[in-house]
């Protein structure tokens, strides 16, 4: 049995599985099939069941019956929206264009300060940087996804969005290094490269492609990758250090996706 690290938590792998394959199935994914597919990446049946229960409580999975009457789960409309929003980042095929900035300015009453914490964590999770207390900044293209997320969480009454450009006084390249922890983001890209560049190298030298092996390596690569386009908001290249590893890690993921996704679909049954 494969050892699943903390990075590959069962709940995360289930979301990744639905994002990669499950949402393209003609109906709900049977529980038995979920267990089979997660076993291939080292997750046992009790962990699958408990993780599905948590995702159900969060409103991301809905119980449903297949056409044959088997118990299964399908994505909620909310979960589908989350995955569609994520597609634009996760499967981007080129470095993002420089389209200016979006500012999120929020004010939460002291009596609801817990929502202040949720707002901060959600904006950070969407890739926003901190320009000043209560003022968050991100590339302008992230506005729609941020709007969807805050509306889903009923946090939109506390936030105003603005779009514009940075005019100083510090050069933008210096300001960006204050708004985001670029060293920490670069480290995550390097860690992805350390793990998955070797996987790509191995596949480039394989004579045959096993559907199960392709599925396993793709699901783990995607599960690791899908967080990175949120940690890294995709800043304009002109504002990044010269040795920035982001495009190298993106290239590794794109190559793995091109090589493994469709072959892995055979193991899933698509």
Protein Blocks (a to p, Z undefined) as FASTA:
>chain_A
ZZddfklgfklmmmmmmmmmmmmpcbdcdfklmmmmmmmnopafklmmmmmmmmmmnopa
ccdddfkopacddddfklmmmmmmmmmmmmocbdcddebjadddddddfklmmmmmmmmm
mmmmnopacfbghiacddfklmmmmmmmmmmnopmmmpccdddddebjbdfklmmmmmpc
fklmmmmmmmmmmmmmmmmmmmmmcfbdcfklmmmmmmmmmmmmmmmmmmpnoiafklpc
fklcklmmmmmmmmmmmmmmmmmmmmnoZZ
